[in-house]
């Protein structure tokens, strides 16, 4: 496995750097799952990071602490929004396995209670 990818093994968070239309970078620590060479982030569909990825899929990622402090090396990647139900179910299951079913479901319930819906970002290293 590529060293850039292996640095995410066993990590709980990755810092996702997306770009605004004006080129300014925005960094966001997020939960993630990994399936082979692809990483997945489930997040609120109308969040800023999703809007930025829809506009420009060029991103950088790094394993990090919960507060976003990097614990590895930044790597270039490409992100796309994935809207098919099969991927959403797969990612939900992987998140529950990694972070705990109760924790993930409580977080999801709070999100739905606010009237938000989820989407999935798929990230591949360049």
Secondary structure by P-SEA (a helix, b strand, c coil): ccccccccccccbbbbbbbccccbbbbbbbbbcccccbbbbbcccccaaaaaaaacccbbbbbbcccccccbbbbbbbbbbbccaaaaaaaaaaaaaaccaaaaaaaaaaaaaacbbbbbbbbbcc
